[in-house]
Amino acid sequence: MAFSVFLIFLLIRIGDSLLCHQCEGWRGHKDGGNENSCLKYNNNCETNVFCVKITEPMTKEATYEPYRSECWHQNNLVVGPGNSTTVQNECYTFFDQATPPKRWTYCFCNSSNYCNTGHSTFQTFKLFSLILTMLF
């Protein structure tokens, strides 16, 4: 019974609050370590606007791609002086002013808690848990 109650709280968004992952991680193979804070699902934050996952693609030779997941507390993204855009549930890519320029991708979501996950495993766990809760 206590496990079912825990799962219900995990799956239901309370009020208008949105829970998001708050962590740094990477996809691919990174030399020098296996520690990835995005694999720890207790790293979270709360917002009323959007969750975001920000990726910074590396060089073509890189074997991994770093990203960070966090809460986004506004409805716009400033991509340069005097250049902002209103965000929705989609991804936005822009290049910074560095030489050579870096490409950044911001993916926003507010459809469900932890929608800015870097791994599909957690979403699969949520679905499986919901089915178990309904059955028992």
CORUR-V470816 format. One record per residue. N is the residue number from 0. SS is DSSP state (@ for helix, = for strand, . for the rest). OMEGA is omega as a letter, one per 20 degrees, with the letter a starting at -180 (999 if undefined). Layout:
N/SS/OMEGA  N/SS/OMEGA
This chain:
0/./a  1/@/r  2/@/r  3/@/r  4/@/r  5/@/a  6/@/r  7/@/r  8/@/r  9/@/a  10/@/a  11/./r  12/./a  13/./r  14/./r  15/./a  16/./r  17/=/r  18/=/a  19/=/r  20/=/r  21/./a  22/=/r  23/=/a  24/=/r  25/=/r  26/=/r  27/=/a  28/./r  29/./r  30/./r  31/./r  32/./r  33/./a  34/./a  35/./a  36/@/r  37/@/r  38/@/r  39/./a  40/./r  41/./r  42/./a  43/=/r  44/=/a  45/=/r  46/=/r  47/./a  48/./a  49/=/r  50/=/r  51/=/r  52/=/a  53/=/r  54/=/r  55/=/a  56/./r  57/./r  58/./a  59/./a  60/./a  61/./r  62/./r  63/=/r  64/=/r  65/=/r  66/=/r  67/=/r  68/=/a  69/=/r  70/=/r  71/=/a  72/./r  73/./a  74/./a  75/=/r  76/=/r  77/=/a  78/=/r  79/=/r  80/./r  81/./a  82/=/r  83/=/r  84/=/r  85/=/a  86/./r  87/./r  88/./r  89/./a  90/=/r  91/=/r  92/=/r  93/=/r  94/=/r  95/./a  96/./a  97/./r  98/./i  99/./a  100/./r  101/./r  102/=/r  103/=/r  104/=/r  105/=/r  106/=/a  107/=/r  108/=/r  109/./a  110/./r  111/./r  112/./r  113/./r  114/./a  115/./r  116/./r  117/./a  118/./r  119/@/a  120/@/a  121/@/r  122/@/r  123/@/r  124/@/r  125/@/r  126/@/r  127/@/a  128/@/r  129/@/r  130/@/r  131/@/a  132/@/a  133/@/a  134/@/a  135/./999
